[in-house]
Amino acid sequence: MLQNYTTTFDRREGHCLVISQNPPISKDELQTVQANMLTSGKVEGMLPLYVEEIDFQIRLFYNFTGKKLLSQQMKLVDLHMKQSMQLMYEAVNHLLNCSTYFLQAEHVVLHPDFLFTDSALTRIYGLYVPLRSWEAAGSIHHSLKELFMYMLPYIKDADGKTIQELMRCFQEEWAIRDIHTYLEGKRSTAGSESSHSAIQGHMDDRGLSQEQGQNPNVNSSQASFIPQSQNAVEPDQAVPNLSVGKEESEFPLPEWSWRREADDSWMETSTNLLKIEKETGQSKRKTENHKNQERSSDTSQFKRLILIALIALIAAWMPLSFKPSEGMVYICIGLSLAVAAVSYLYFIKSGYKQEDAGNTGESKHAEEDLMSWNHSFLWEDETPISNTDLSVEEERIAVAAEELPLANQEPDRTAFLSNESDRTVLLSEAKAEEPAIWLQTEKEGEIQKFPILHFPFTIGRDAARVDYCETTLGVSKQHFEIIQEGGAIAIRDLGSSNGTFLNEEPLIPYKTYPVQGGDRIVMCSKRFIVHG
């Protein structure tokens, strides 16, 4: 993934990521002072470097023993927004530290496949390339943006407002120190207000807001986040190249190359979605309040009905106390039945009315919600279709349907499609897809054989994140995977704690090894035999 360079994994006093080139890298391309700094291991947050030199040709070995590949580790844990802010803070912090060690920030690789982390995803260890011929794939801001975009699908509690603010930092190419200040506040809950003031202060300094100039009582803590070296510009003015202060002179930024329209559209869409979500929540709360009021009204009405019925029953049996006789008993019983019947009929009638009213109200609310959602998701160049337009569209569709040529169309005969690809395929005609590889293992004393029907095929103990779950003691969440590389089948250990063995040889983490029929794979005490 590094342009013009080859990467692989090897074992050299631990597990190493190796960078080489064809034709080989010459010794003249190596920046000796920077390489010595990395070799000493004194650069905080960077992987230790070992330079192999053979016949004035070099290879770079980066030791990552005890660390996990970032792109793989994010698949194993539930990444949260606060955690992602901590990782981004670590990456930006490494860029700032480059000036301390006389390194160039453009030589730091920020791709997730070349960043390493700990098991808890709290630290990031970068990779620095000390070569004169090194050319980064994009600007520093572009690399930071791509890193954050890679994290987004794994974030469980993504905050739309924070995402928009951080994307604005990258889009407007803030100074690295200002992005560092913003992330320092965002990585902790208590710092959210200060990070918001950093956004507002940066906008005020660029002339995007006049509140600071109009309000003399501006918090001094907000002003501390404002980059003092940038000049104010008009809001509608194009910004082809943002200048940076003296503190950031070590980070030369390339010319403006962002697709502003795409980014602005993305942020506008996110804002619209947040507004829709807010309006929907308010509508739901109003509906719930209305239903609660209806329930309380129904309860009070039912109580009144019971009270009136009891009074009527008492009144019906009162004549018996004045003139007790057998005939009067029958009369009182008849009156009681009449009161019960009238009460029942009244209750049923009022219940039907309320149910009809409730259904009418719910259908009305549902229709209004549907119309609001339809209008919310119209594109900018679209307008709602009126009844007149709808009738015109139906007429056009009908005319087009009459003009469709049907093969072999005759009166009172079925029209057959001329395209054979639309014909339903019988199951007897379809051939079952044969798997390219099978794995055989022993489980609970029985021989099991399961096919590898897709790639990558992951084996580990986390049932939610693997294709084949194995709970043997010592197995990692994602232990190893079977992949297809260049048409050939291969195996790769995913940085497991206890390692994977192929034909009794230990696999180097993240390095691919070809497999074929008859090969033996050992994962802790579990053994697999490859067939196919």
C-alpha positions as CSV (number, residue, x, y, z in Angstrom):
1,M,0.0,0.0,0.0
2,L,3.1,2.2,0.1
3,Q,3.7,3.7,-3.3
4,N,6.7,2.2,-5.1
5,Y,7.6,0.2,-2.0
6,T,7.1,-3.5,-1.0
7,T,6.1,-4.4,2.5
8,T,6.2,-7.8,4.2
9,F,6.6,-9.2,7.7
10,D,9.6,-11.0,9.1
11,R,11.2,-12.2,12.3
12,R,14.3,-10.3,13.4
13,E,14.8,-10.1,17.2
14,G,11.0,-10.1,17.4
15,H,8.3,-9.5,14.9
16,C,9.1,-6.9,12.2
17,L,7.4,-5.1,9.4
18,V,9.9,-4.8,6.5
19,I,10.0,-2.1,3.8
20,S,12.0,-2.8,0.6
21,Q,12.0,-1.7,-3.0
22,N,12.8,-3.2,-6.4
23,P,15.2,-2.0,-7.6
24,P,16.7,-2.1,-4.0
25,I,17.0,1.0,-1.9
26,S,20.5,2.5,-2.1
27,K,22.4,3.7,0.9
28,D,22.5,7.3,-0.5
29,E,18.8,7.5,-0.1
30,L,18.9,6.9,3.7
31,Q,18.8,10.0,5.9
32,T,21.4,8.8,8.4
33,V,20.7,11.2,11.3
34,Q,17.0,10.4,11.3
35,A,17.6,6.7,11.0
36,N,20.0,6.7,13.9
37,M,17.4,8.6,16.0
38,L,14.8,5.9,15.2
39,T,17.3,3.1,15.8
40,S,18.1,4.3,19.3
41,G,14.4,4.0,20.2
42,K,14.2,7.5,21.7
43,V,11.5,8.9,19.4
44,E,8.3,8.6,21.5
45,G,5.4,6.9,19.8
46,M,7.5,5.6,16.8
47,L,8.3,1.9,16.1
48,P,12.0,1.1,16.7
49,L,14.0,0.8,13.4
50,Y,16.7,-1.6,12.3
51,V,18.5,-0.9,9.0
52,E,19.8,-3.9,7.2
53,E,22.6,-3.1,4.7
54,I,24.0,-5.6,2.3
55,D,26.2,-4.5,-0.7
56,F,25.2,-0.9,-0.2
57,Q,21.5,-1.9,-0.5
58,I,19.2,-1.5,2.5
59,R,16.0,-2.8,4.0
60,L,14.1,-1.2,6.8
61,F,12.9,-3.4,9.7
62,Y,10.3,-2.0,12.2
63,N,9.9,-4.0,15.4
64,F,6.3,-4.3,16.6
65,T,6.6,-7.2,19.0
66,G,3.8,-7.1,21.6
67,K,1.7,-4.7,19.6
68,K,-1.4,-5.2,17.4
69,L,-2.1,-3.9,13.9
70,L,-4.6,-1.1,14.2
71,S,-6.8,-2.1,11.2
72,Q,-7.2,-5.6,12.8
73,Q,-7.6,-4.6,16.4
74,M,-10.6,-2.3,15.6
75,K,-12.5,-5.3,14.4
76,L,-12.1,-7.0,17.8
77,V,-13.3,-4.3,20.2
78,D,-16.3,-2.0,20.4
79,L,-14.8,1.4,19.5
80,H,-16.4,4.4,21.2
81,M,-16.3,8.1,20.2
82,K,-14.1,9.1,23.1
83,Q,-11.7,6.2,22.3
84,S,-11.5,7.3,18.6
85,M,-10.7,10.9,19.7
86,Q,-7.9,9.5,21.9
87,L,-6.4,7.6,18.9
88,M,-6.6,10.7,16.7
89,Y,-5.0,12.7,19.4
90,E,-2.1,10.2,19.6
91,A,-1.6,10.4,15.8
92,V,-1.5,14.2,15.8
93,N,0.7,14.2,18.8
94,H,3.3,12.1,16.9
95,L,3.3,14.7,14.1
96,L,4.0,17.5,16.6
97,N,6.8,15.5,18.2
98,C,8.6,15.3,14.8
99,S,9.8,18.8,15.2
100,T,11.3,18.0,18.6
101,Y,13.4,15.2,17.1
102,F,14.3,17.0,13.9
103,L,12.1,14.7,11.8
104,Q,9.7,15.6,9.0
105,A,6.0,15.0,9.6
106,E,5.4,14.1,6.0
107,H,7.4,11.0,6.4
108,V,5.0,9.5,9.1
109,V,2.8,6.8,7.6
110,L,-0.8,7.2,9.0
111,H,-2.5,4.4,7.2
112,P,-4.3,1.9,9.6
113,D,-2.5,-1.0,8.0
114,F,0.9,0.5,9.1
115,L,-0.2,1.8,12.5
116,F,0.1,-0.4,15.6
117,T,-1.7,-0.2,19.0
118,D,-2.1,-1.9,22.3
119,S,-4.9,-4.4,23.1
120,A,-7.0,-1.7,24.8
121,L,-6.8,0.7,21.8
122,T,-5.4,3.6,23.9
123,R,-2.0,4.2,22.2
124,I,-0.8,4.4,18.6
125,Y,2.7,3.6,17.4
126,G,3.6,5.2,14.1
127,L,6.0,4.3,11.3
128,Y,8.5,6.8,10.1
129,V,10.3,6.3,6.7
130,P,13.8,8.1,6.8
131,L,14.3,8.1,3.0
132,R,15.1,11.1,0.8
133,S,13.0,9.7,-2.1
134,W,10.0,9.2,0.1
135,E,6.8,10.8,-1.2
136,A,3.6,10.7,0.8
137,A,0.3,9.8,-1.0
138,G,-1.3,13.1,0.1
139,S,-1.0,16.0,2.5
140,I,-0.9,15.6,6.3
141,H,-4.5,16.7,6.6
142,H,-5.6,14.3,3.9
143,S,-3.9,11.4,5.7
144,L,-5.5,12.4,9.0
145,K,-8.9,12.7,7.3
146,E,-8.5,9.2,5.7
147,L,-7.5,7.7,9.1
148,F,-10.6,9.1,10.8
149,M,-12.9,8.1,8.0
150,Y,-11.5,4.5,8.3
151,M,-12.5,4.5,12.0
152,L,-16.0,5.8,11.5
153,P,-17.7,2.5,10.6
154,Y,-16.4,0.9,13.8
155,I,-17.6,3.7,16.2
156,K,-20.6,2.5,18.2
157,D,-21.7,5.9,19.6
158,A,-20.8,8.3,16.8
159,D,-21.5,12.0,17.5
160,G,-22.6,13.8,14.4
161,K,-21.6,17.2,15.8
162,T,-18.1,16.1,16.7
163,I,-17.7,14.4,13.3
164,Q,-18.6,17.6,11.5
165,E,-16.3,19.7,13.6
166,L,-13.3,17.4,13.1
167,M,-14.0,17.1,9.3
168,R,-14.0,20.9,9.2
169,C,-10.6,21.0,10.8
170,F,-9.2,18.8,8.1
171,Q,-11.1,20.5,5.3
172,E,-9.9,24.0,6.3
173,E,-6.4,22.7,6.9
174,W,-6.0,23.9,10.4
175,A,-2.5,24.2,11.8
176,I,-1.5,20.9,13.4
177,R,-1.2,22.5,16.8
178,D,-4.7,23.7,16.7
179,I,-6.1,20.3,15.7
180,H,-4.0,18.9,18.6
181,T,-5.7,21.4,21.0
182,Y,-9.1,20.5,19.7
183,L,-8.6,16.7,20.1
184,E,-7.0,17.2,23.6
185,G,-10.4,18.6,24.7
186,K,-12.5,16.1,22.9
187,R,-10.8,13.0,24.2
188,S,-12.3,13.7,27.7
189,T,-15.9,14.4,28.5
190,A,-14.9,17.5,30.6
191,G,-13.1,19.0,27.7
192,S,-16.0,19.1,25.3
193,E,-16.7,22.8,26.0
194,S,-13.2,23.9,25.5
195,S,-12.9,22.0,22.2
196,H,-16.1,23.7,21.1
197,S,-14.5,27.1,21.9
198,A,-11.5,26.1,19.8
199,I,-13.9,25.7,16.8
200,Q,-15.6,29.0,17.5
201,G,-12.3,30.8,18.1
202,H,-10.8,29.5,14.8
203,M,-13.9,30.6,12.9
204,D,-13.8,34.0,14.5
205,D,-10.1,34.5,13.6
206,R,-10.8,33.6,9.9
207,G,-13.6,36.2,9.7
208,L,-16.4,33.5,9.7
209,S,-18.1,35.0,12.7
210,Q,-18.3,38.5,14.1
211,E,-19.4,37.6,17.6
212,Q,-16.0,38.1,19.1
213,G,-15.7,41.6,17.7
214,Q,-19.2,42.6,18.9
215,N,-19.0,41.1,22.3
216,P,-16.2,42.6,24.4
217,N,-16.7,40.0,27.2
218,V,-15.2,37.1,25.2
219,N,-13.7,34.4,27.4
220,S,-9.9,34.6,27.4
221,S,-9.7,30.8,27.3
222,Q,-11.3,30.8,23.9
223,A,-8.9,33.3,22.5
224,S,-6.0,31.1,23.5
225,F,-7.1,28.5,20.9
226,I,-7.0,31.0,18.0
227,P,-4.1,30.7,15.7
228,Q,-2.5,34.2,15.8
229,S,-0.7,33.9,12.4
230,Q,-3.7,33.5,10.2
231,N,-5.2,36.5,8.5
232,A,-9.0,37.1,8.5
233,V,-10.7,36.4,5.2
234,E,-14.2,36.9,3.9
235,P,-16.6,34.0,4.3
236,D,-17.3,33.6,0.5
237,Q,-13.6,34.0,-0.4
238,A,-11.7,31.0,-1.7
239,V,-8.9,29.7,0.4
240,P,-6.4,28.1,-1.9
241,N,-3.5,27.9,0.7
242,L,-3.7,28.5,4.4
243,S,-0.6,30.0,6.0
244,V,0.7,28.5,9.2
245,G,2.5,30.1,12.1
246,K,6.2,30.0,13.0
247,E,5.5,27.1,15.3
248,E,4.3,25.0,12.4
249,S,7.0,25.9,9.9
250,E,8.2,22.4,10.0
251,F,5.1,21.1,8.3
252,P,5.0,22.5,4.8
253,L,1.5,22.0,3.4
254,P,0.8,21.3,-0.2
255,E,-1.5,23.4,-2.4
256,W,-5.2,23.3,-1.8
257,S,-6.5,20.1,-3.2
258,W,-9.7,19.4,-1.3
259,R,-13.0,18.7,-3.0
260,R,-14.9,21.4,-1.0
261,E,-18.2,20.9,-2.7
262,A,-18.2,17.2,-1.8
263,D,-17.3,17.9,1.8
264,D,-19.8,20.7,2.2
265,S,-22.5,18.5,0.7
266,W,-21.5,15.7,3.2
267,M,-21.7,18.1,6.2
268,E,-25.0,19.6,4.9
269,T,-26.5,16.1,4.6
270,S,-25.4,15.2,8.1
271,T,-27.0,18.4,9.4
272,N,-30.3,17.6,7.7
273,L,-30.3,14.1,9.1
274,L,-29.7,15.5,12.6
275,K,-32.6,18.0,12.1
276,I,-34.9,15.2,10.9
277,E,-33.9,13.0,13.9
278,K,-34.6,15.9,16.3
279,E,-38.0,16.7,14.7
280,T,-39.0,13.0,14.7
281,G,-38.1,12.8,18.4
282,Q,-40.2,15.9,19.2
283,S,-43.1,14.4,17.2
284,K,-42.9,11.1,19.1
285,R,-42.9,12.9,22.4
286,K,-46.0,14.9,21.5
287,T,-47.8,11.7,20.4
288,E,-46.9,10.0,23.7
289,N,-48.2,13.0,25.7
290,H,-51.4,13.0,23.7
291,K,-51.9,9.3,24.3
292,N,-51.2,9.7,28.0
293,Q,-53.8,12.4,28.2
294,E,-56.3,10.2,26.4
295,R,-55.6,7.3,28.8
296,S,-56.2,9.5,31.9
297,S,-59.4,10.9,30.3
298,D,-60.7,7.3,29.6
299,T,-59.9,6.3,33.2
300,S,-61.9,9.2,34.7
301,Q,-64.8,8.5,32.4
302,F,-64.9,4.9,33.4
303,K,-64.9,5.8,37.1
304,R,-67.9,8.2,36.6
305,L,-69.8,5.4,34.7
306,I,-69.3,2.9,37.6
307,L,-70.4,5.5,40.2
308,I,-73.6,6.3,38.3
309,A,-74.4,2.6,37.9
310,L,-74.0,2.0,41.6
311,I,-76.3,4.9,42.4
312,A,-78.9,3.6,40.0
313,L,-78.7,0.1,41.5
314,I,-79.2,1.5,45.0
315,A,-82.2,3.5,43.8
316,A,-83.6,0.4,42.2
317,W,-83.6,-1.6,45.4
318,M,-84.8,1.2,47.7
319,P,-88.6,0.5,47.1
320,L,-88.1,-3.0,48.6
321,S,-87.3,-1.5,52.0
322,F,-90.6,0.4,52.0
323,K,-92.8,-2.5,50.7
324,P,-91.1,-5.9,51.1
325,S,-92.9,-8.5,49.0
326,E,-92.1,-11.2,46.5
327,G,-93.4,-9.1,43.6
328,M,-91.3,-6.2,44.6
329,V,-88.2,-8.4,44.6
330,Y,-88.8,-9.3,41.0
331,I,-89.3,-5.7,40.1
332,C,-86.0,-4.7,41.8
333,I,-84.2,-7.5,39.9
334,G,-85.6,-6.3,36.6
335,L,-84.6,-2.7,37.3
336,S,-81.0,-3.9,38.2
337,L,-80.8,-5.8,34.9
338,A,-82.0,-2.7,33.1
339,V,-79.3,-0.5,34.7
340,A,-76.7,-3.1,33.8
341,A,-77.8,-3.3,30.2
342,V,-77.9,0.5,29.8
343,S,-74.4,0.8,31.4
344,Y,-73.0,-1.9,29.1
345,L,-74.5,-0.3,26.0
346,Y,-73.2,3.2,26.9
347,F,-69.7,1.7,27.6
348,I,-69.6,-0.1,24.3
349,K,-70.8,2.9,22.4
350,S,-68.3,5.4,23.9
351,G,-65.5,2.8,23.5
352,Y,-66.2,2.5,19.7
353,K,-66.2,6.3,19.3
354,Q,-62.8,6.6,21.1
355,E,-61.3,3.8,19.1
356,D,-62.5,5.4,15.8
357,A,-61.1,8.8,17.0
358,G,-57.8,7.2,18.0
359,N,-57.5,5.4,14.7
360,T,-58.3,8.5,12.8
361,G,-55.7,10.5,14.8
362,E,-53.0,7.8,14.4
363,S,-53.6,7.6,10.7
364,K,-53.5,11.4,10.4
365,H,-50.2,11.5,12.4
366,A,-48.7,8.7,10.3
367,E,-49.7,10.5,7.1
368,E,-48.1,13.7,8.3
369,D,-44.9,11.9,9.4
370,L,-44.7,10.2,6.0
371,M,-45.2,13.4,4.1
372,S,-42.6,15.2,6.3
373,W,-40.0,12.4,5.6
374,N,-40.7,12.5,1.9
375,H,-40.2,16.2,1.7
376,S,-37.0,16.0,3.9
377,F,-35.3,13.6,1.5
378,L,-36.1,15.4,-1.7
379,W,-33.0,16.4,-3.6
380,E,-32.3,20.1,-4.2
381,D,-33.4,20.0,-7.8
382,E,-36.6,18.0,-7.0
383,T,-40.1,19.3,-6.2
384,P,-43.1,17.5,-4.8
385,I,-45.3,15.9,-7.5
386,S,-48.8,17.2,-7.5
387,N,-51.9,15.3,-8.5
388,T,-51.9,16.8,-11.9
389,D,-48.3,15.8,-12.5
390,L,-49.0,12.3,-11.2
391,S,-51.8,11.9,-13.7
392,V,-49.5,13.0,-16.5
393,E,-46.8,10.6,-15.4
394,E,-49.4,7.7,-15.3
395,E,-50.5,8.6,-18.8
396,R,-46.9,8.6,-20.1
397,I,-46.2,5.2,-18.4
398,A,-49.3,3.7,-20.0
399,V,-48.3,5.0,-23.5
400,A,-44.8,3.6,-23.0
401,A,-46.2,0.3,-21.9
402,E,-48.3,0.0,-25.0
403,E,-45.2,0.7,-27.2
404,L,-43.1,-2.0,-25.6
405,P,-42.5,-4.8,-28.2
406,L,-43.5,-8.2,-27.0
407,A,-42.1,-11.2,-29.0
408,N,-44.7,-13.5,-30.6
409,Q,-47.6,-11.4,-29.4
410,E,-50.9,-12.5,-30.8
411,P,-54.5,-12.2,-29.6
412,D,-55.5,-14.7,-26.9
413,R,-52.0,-16.1,-26.7
414,T,-49.4,-15.8,-24.0
415,A,-46.5,-13.5,-25.0
416,F,-43.1,-15.1,-24.5
417,L,-39.9,-13.2,-23.6
418,S,-37.2,-13.4,-26.2
419,N,-34.4,-13.0,-23.6
420,E,-33.4,-16.5,-22.4
421,S,-31.5,-15.0,-19.5
422,D,-34.8,-14.2,-17.8
423,R,-35.9,-17.8,-17.8
424,T,-36.1,-19.5,-14.4
425,V,-33.3,-21.9,-13.8
426,L,-34.4,-25.3,-12.5
427,L,-32.6,-26.7,-9.5
428,S,-31.7,-29.8,-11.4
429,E,-29.9,-27.8,-14.0
430,A,-27.8,-25.8,-11.6
431,K,-24.5,-27.2,-10.5
432,A,-23.6,-27.0,-6.9
433,E,-20.5,-24.8,-6.3
434,E,-17.6,-26.9,-5.1
435,P,-15.6,-25.3,-2.3
436,A,-11.9,-24.7,-3.1
437,I,-10.7,-25.9,0.2
438,W,-11.8,-28.0,3.2
439,L,-10.5,-28.1,6.8
440,Q,-10.7,-31.3,8.8
441,T,-10.4,-31.4,12.6
442,E,-11.4,-33.5,15.5
443,K,-14.0,-32.2,18.0
444,E,-15.4,-34.2,20.9
445,G,-13.9,-37.4,19.6
446,E,-15.5,-37.1,16.2
447,I,-13.9,-36.1,12.8
448,Q,-15.4,-32.9,11.4
449,K,-14.9,-31.6,7.9
450,F,-16.1,-28.1,7.1
451,P,-15.8,-26.2,3.7
452,I,-14.3,-22.7,3.2
453,L,-17.0,-21.1,1.0
454,H,-15.8,-17.5,1.1
455,F,-12.7,-15.4,1.7
456,P,-11.5,-14.3,4.1
457,F,-12.6,-17.1,6.4
458,T,-11.8,-16.3,10.0
459,I,-11.3,-18.8,12.9
460,G,-11.2,-17.8,16.6
461,R,-13.1,-17.9,19.8
462,D,-15.4,-14.8,19.4
463,A,-18.5,-16.3,17.8
464,A,-19.8,-12.8,16.8
465,R,-16.7,-12.0,14.8
466,V,-15.5,-15.2,13.2
467,D,-16.7,-17.7,10.6
468,Y,-15.7,-20.8,12.7
469,C,-15.8,-20.6,16.5
470,E,-13.3,-22.6,18.5
471,T,-13.2,-22.2,22.3
472,T,-10.1,-24.3,23.0
473,L,-8.0,-22.8,25.8
474,G,-5.6,-20.2,24.5
475,V,-7.4,-19.3,21.3
476,S,-7.6,-15.6,20.5
477,K,-10.8,-13.8,19.5
478,Q,-9.6,-13.8,15.9
479,H,-6.8,-16.2,15.7
480,F,-6.0,-16.8,12.0
481,E,-7.8,-16.5,8.6
482,I,-7.8,-18.3,5.3
483,I,-7.6,-15.8,2.4
484,Q,-7.3,-15.9,-1.4
485,E,-4.3,-14.0,-2.7
486,G,-3.6,-13.9,-6.5
487,G,-5.8,-16.9,-7.1
488,A,-3.9,-19.0,-4.5
489,I,-5.1,-20.0,-1.1
490,A,-3.1,-18.6,1.9
491,I,-3.2,-18.4,5.6
492,R,-2.4,-15.4,7.9
493,D,-2.0,-15.2,11.7
494,L,-4.0,-12.2,13.0
495,G,-1.6,-11.3,15.8
496,S,-2.8,-14.1,18.1
497,S,-1.3,-14.3,21.6
498,N,-0.2,-18.0,21.3
499,G,0.6,-18.0,17.6
500,T,-0.3,-20.3,14.7
501,F,1.8,-23.1,13.2
502,L,1.8,-24.4,9.6
503,N,3.5,-27.7,9.2
504,E,5.2,-27.3,12.6
505,E,6.6,-23.9,11.5
506,P,5.5,-20.8,13.5
507,L,3.8,-18.1,11.4
508,I,4.9,-14.5,11.6
509,P,1.9,-12.3,12.5
510,Y,0.1,-10.7,9.6
511,K,2.3,-12.4,7.0
512,T,0.6,-14.6,4.4
513,Y,1.7,-18.2,3.7
514,P,0.5,-20.3,0.8
515,V,-1.4,-23.5,1.8
516,Q,-2.2,-26.6,-0.2
517,G,-3.8,-30.0,0.3
518,G,-2.3,-32.0,3.1
519,D,-0.9,-29.1,5.1
520,R,-1.3,-29.2,8.9
521,I,-2.4,-26.1,10.8
522,V,-2.0,-26.0,14.6
523,M,-3.8,-23.4,16.8
524,C,-2.9,-24.1,20.5
525,S,-4.0,-27.7,21.0
526,K,-6.3,-27.7,18.0
527,R,-5.2,-29.3,14.8
528,F,-6.5,-28.8,11.2
529,I,-5.7,-30.7,8.0
530,V,-6.2,-28.9,4.7
531,H,-8.0,-30.7,1.9
532,G,-8.5,-29.5,-1.6
